[in-house]
């Protein structure tokens, strides 16, 4: 195999490794609240190994299997494991050097298992087949990773395929996952390069991934506390600094109130949310105080400081700081205010990047900042003591997952 061809595969390997590394990073659970946690992650860099592996393969192709392309993916213990089946078809284009360009039909079937942890996980392939034209390759093994947290799900699988003569080859599938209206069924599309002795194929495949559970979940952390009353008073600082921004913050208060009522009316099991409201006041004894500052660390839009009643998980008072200034547009101030008020209601952060409670304000999100069913369901669980009429003995869950009966959508 020529070095030029291997360099193509090496690039594929590097992309795969970088994505795998990104999947292992854990999101900060409570950044921008009183106790700040830093994200931790493992990154895998293969650039220094590319030339070494090319030489190893030239000397002995079988040695490639002693060093897997995809590094081991460390996962937390709270996993769910489900069956997986992929069926796809398309074409295989021979792009080998000095070979006549030709295109053949191609089909792929895979069977295996998926280990899922909050929108990401690992894949273990147990069998299947790959057909290119009139040649059939059996799939002996494989493994991969997926991430449905992104706008378009990422799917990467490394396969060991064997021809009729017993020769083993490598296939790296890079694909996309897109949920369908049927639970557990996803559209998949692959672009892959199949490494063979003397030949290189470009595979383009489309089909279905079927499993018996959704691969995407929507979860949000909490601050572990709740209020012992339903009317939470909010005082917005009256100062020259806030003169141009108070109305924007007040709008965020009103929008939280309206969406709480909308969610309560749509999902009757949580109708008690209609009793919860943020009430603007001028009293210094307000539950939540919103203050403004034009100082602070770079790129930090807001902070929330929380205090609890002694020896309880009940909030005593909360201070929300919103940063303003020439760099902070009205849309940014509104988004930050809405986000920090979510903390004031007991919400933490989520790893759903399009959600308001994502710890980083995404630039594209500013085009339409909205509260989601995940945010509202989270508040419903924080105040789940309401139907019993007393907060005594109530424990707020640290992590709340949106049930499959409630679609993730803007409210």
N, C-alpha and C positions, 0 to 999 in steps of 0.2 A: 504493500500500500504506500502510495506516495505521500510525502510530508504535506503537500498542498491539500490533499484530501483530508488528512488527519487534522489540519489546522481548522477546517470547517467544523469537525466534530469537537475539537478542543473549545471552540467558541461556544458551541452548544453546551458543552460540559460546564463552562464558566457561568453561563446564564443560569443553568440549572442549580449550580452550587450557590450562586448569589441569592436565588429565590429561596432555596432551602434555608440559607442562613437567616433570611428575613422572617421565615416562618417561626423560627425558634425564639424570636425576641418577644418577651412578655411586656404587655402594655403597663404603664404606670397606673396603679389603681386609684390614686387620690392626689395626683399632681394638682397644684393650685389651691388646695385646701390647707388647713393648718399643718397637718403632717404630710410632708412631701416625700414621695417615693420615686426613685430614679428607675427608668427602664433598664433592663438587663437583657443581653442577648449574646448569642454566639455567631460569629461570622466565619464563613469558610472561604478561604482564598486559594484558588488552584493555579493562579497565573505562574508561580514559580515552578510548578510541577509539569507544565504542559510539555516542554521540550524533553524532559526526562521520560515521560510516558510515551511520547512519540518514538523515542529510541527503543524503549522496552517492547513496544508493539512490533517495530520493524524486526527485532531480534526473535521474538516469540509471541505471536498473536494471543496464545492462550494465557499469557501472563496478565493480560488486561483484566481478567476476571478476578485476579488476586487483589486488585485495588478498585473497589466499586467507584463508579463515577459520582454517585450520589452519596455524600457522607451520611453517617448514622444520624437520624433525626431524634434528638432527645425530646420526649414528650412527658407531660405531667401524668400522674397516676390515674386521674379521673377520666378514663377513656371509655367510649362505647365502640364496640366492634360489630360491623355488619357485613353482609355479603355484597359482592360487587359483580356486575356483568357489564361488559362493553361490547357493542356490535357496531362496526363502522365499515364503510366502503368508500372507494374513490379510485385514485390512480397512482401509479409508481412511475416516475420518470428517471430513466437511466442517465445520470449526469457524469459518468466516469470519463476520465480523460482518454482520448484516442478511441472512444467508443461512439458509434453512431447514436445520435439522440433517438430514443424510442420511448413510447409510453404504453404501459400495460395496465389492465384493471387490477385492483388490489382490494382485498377484504381482510378485516381483522376481527377476531373474537378473543375476549379476555375474561377469565374468571378469577376471583380472588376475594380478598377481604379489605375493608377499610377501617382504620382506627381514627375516630373523630374526637377532636377536642376544640370546641368553640370556633367553628368555621375553618378549621385547618386540621391536617392530620397526615397520616402515612397510608400507603397502599402496598399490599403484598399480593403479587400476581402468582396464582397457583397453576395456571394452565391456559391453553388457548391455541390459536393458530393464526398464521399470517400467510396469505396467498398473494403471489405476484405473478400474473399471467397464468402459466400452467405449472408453476413451481409452488410447492406447499412447504412451509416451514412450521415446525411445531415450536410452541413457546414453553420452554422448560421452567423458567422462573423470571421474576422481575420485581421491582419495587419502585416506589415513587412518592410524590407529595402532591397535595392539593391545597388550595386556599380559596374559599368562597367569600372571604371578607372583602375582596376587591370588587370593583364595579362589574368586571367580567372575571369569573372564576378562573384561576390558573391551575393547570393540570400538567405534570411532568412525570413520565414513566420511563424507566430504563428496563429493557427486555433482553433476555438471552434467548435467541432463536436458533434452531438447529435444522439443517437441511436433511434431505433423505439419505445422504451419505454420512451423517453424523457430525458434520462440521458446524461449529458454533460461531454465530455472528452477533453483532451488537446493534440494537435499535434504540434510539432515544426519541420518544414521542413528546413533542411540546404542543400543548393544546389549551383549549378554552372550555369552560363549563358554563352553561346557561340553563337556569331552572325553567321548567315548563309548568303548565297549569296542573299537571298530574304530580302528586307527591311522590318523591323518590325517583323521578325520571328527569334526566337532564340531557339537553342537546350537547354534543361534544364535537369539536373540530380539531384535527391534528395536522401539524406540519412536522415531518420527521425526516431524519437522515439515517439510512441503514448502511452501516459500515460492513463491507464485504471484501474478501481478498480479490483485488483487481477491479472491483466495481463499487459504485456509490449510487444509491437510489434516493430520490427525493419523493417522499410519500405525502400525499394530500388526501385526508380521510375525513368523512363526516358521518355521524351516527348518533347512537343513544347510549347513555350510561344509566343503568337501572340498579337501584338499591332499595332496601326496604325501610329506609328512614331518610328524612331530609338531611343534606350535607351542611346546610347553613342553619345556624341558630343565631338569635339576637339576644344578647345578654347585656346587663348593665350592673355595675357595682353600686353599692350604697355607702353612706357614711356611717351606717350602723346605728343611726339614731332616728327619732321621730319627735313630733310635737305632741303635747298632751291636750291640745285644743285645736279647733278647726279654723278659726279666724286668725290668721297670722298677720300681725300688723307690720307695715313697712314704712319707714321714714326715709325720704330722699333728701339728702343734704342740700341745704339752701346756701349757696356760696357763689361768688363771682365766677369761679372756675367752672361751676356746673350750669351757668346761665344758659348756655347753648345746647345742653345735653339732657336736662331734666325731663323734658317732654318725651324724649326718646326712651329713657328709662321707665317713665310712667307707662308708656305704651307696652313695654315688655311685661309689666305687671298685669295690665289689662288683658294681654294676649294669653298669659298663663291662666287667668281666671276663665276666659272664654273657652279655651281648649279643655280645661278640666270639666266644664259642664258638657261640652260636646261629647267627650269620651264617655262620661257618665250616662248620657242619654242613649248612646249607641250600644253600650255594653251594660245591660241591666244588672249583671252580677256585681258591677262596681258602681252602682248608682250612688253609693254613699260619697263618691268623689264630689258630687254637686254641693256637699256641705262644706267643702274646703275652699277657702278663698284667701287671697292676699289683699289686705285692706290698707290703703294709703292713709297715713296719719302724720300729724306734726308733733306727736308726743315723743319726748326723749326716752320713754320707756318702751319704745317699739321693739317688737321681737327681732326684726331685721332692719339694720341700718345700711343704707347705700351711700357711700362716700366716693369722692372723685379725687384723682391725683394725676399730675402730669410728670411724675417721677417714677422710677422703677427700672427693673431689669429690661433689657432689650427684648422686644417681641412678646412681652407678657401683657396680655390685654386686661386681665382681671384676676382677683384673688378672693377667696372666701375664708374667713376665720370663724371657727365654731367653738362654742363653749357649752358644756352639759351641766345639768343639775347634779349636785354631788351624788356619787355612787349610783347613777342611773344612766340609761341610754336616751334620756329625754333632753332635747335642746333647751338651753336657757336663753341664749341670745346668739345672733349671728351678725357678722359685719362683712358686707360685700364691698370690695374696692374696685372701681371701674376706672381704667386709665383713659385719659382724653388728651387731645392735643392735635397739632397739624397733621400727624401721620395717621390719626384715627378718624376715619370717615363715619358718617351717621350709621351706615350699615354695619360697620365693625362694632361701634358702641352698642347698637341694638343687639347684635348677635352675642356679644360678651355679656350684656345684661341678662339676656334670656338664659344663657348658659349658667351664670352665677346664681340666678334665682332657682335654677334646678338644684344646685347644691344647697341652697337655703331650704328647699323642700325635702332634703335628705338624699338626693341622688349623688352618686359618684360619677365615674367616667365609664364609657363603653369603648369597645374596640371596633365598633361599626363606624367606619370612617365618614360615612355620609350623615351620621347622626349629630344633632346639636350638642350632645354630651360627649362627643369625641374630644380628647384633651387638646387637640390642635385645631385651630380655626383654619379650615381649608379655604383657599382663595375662591375656588369655584362655588363653594357653599354659600358665599355671600350673595349670590344671585337670587337665592330664595331660601332664607333661613326659616325653618318651620319645626314645630314640635312633632314628635313621632308617637305612634302607638306604644313603642318601647318606653319612651319617657313617661307617658301617662300611666301605663301599666305599672311601671316602677313606683310611681307615687302611690298608686292604689295599694301596692304591697307594703309600702312604708306606713300607710295609714290603715292597714287591714284590721287594726284593733277597733275601728269605729263601729262595725256591726255589733260587737259585744258591749259597747258603751264604756269600756274602761281600758286604759293603757297598761294597767298593772299586770305584770307577768308576761307582757308581750315582748317578743324578740324580733328585731328587724333582720331579715336575711342579708348576708353580706353580698350575695350575688343573686340577681333576679333574671330569669330567662323568659322571654315572651312565649306563651303557649302557641301551639300550631293552630289553634282555633282563632287566633287574632293575627291577621296579616300585618307585616311590618309596612307601615305607610305613614304619610304625613296626615296630621289631624287638622 
